[in-house]
Amino acid sequence: MRMNSLSCMSSPSSPPAPPHPRLQEIADALGISPDQLRAGQASPFVDGALDLVRLYATISDLQGRQRVLNIARREAERSEEAPPPPGIADPGRPTV
């Protein structure tokens, strides 16, 4: 009988295990709970973040990864400098 790694973490009669500190950090950055990550309850914003992580993981070249991070940082700075027009918001993106 095969079990996935998440099913081994807790049983129906035991309380859920506390989230791993890194999982908690990722959930906090995405504005959701670790339980939502475990359950696969995500929004388009979170799905996009997961795509970005998967793509980043496929880049084997350290310089390539650094270029991706630099581009992401520049885009984040641009987003902070230019808020969306009034009444326009990304409903899938958590507010900080």
Secondary structure, DSSP 8 states (H G I E B T S, - for coil): ----TTTTT--TTS------HHHHHHHHHHTS-HHHHHHT---HHHHHHHHHHHHHHH---HHHHHHHHHHHHHHHHHHHHS---TT---TTS---
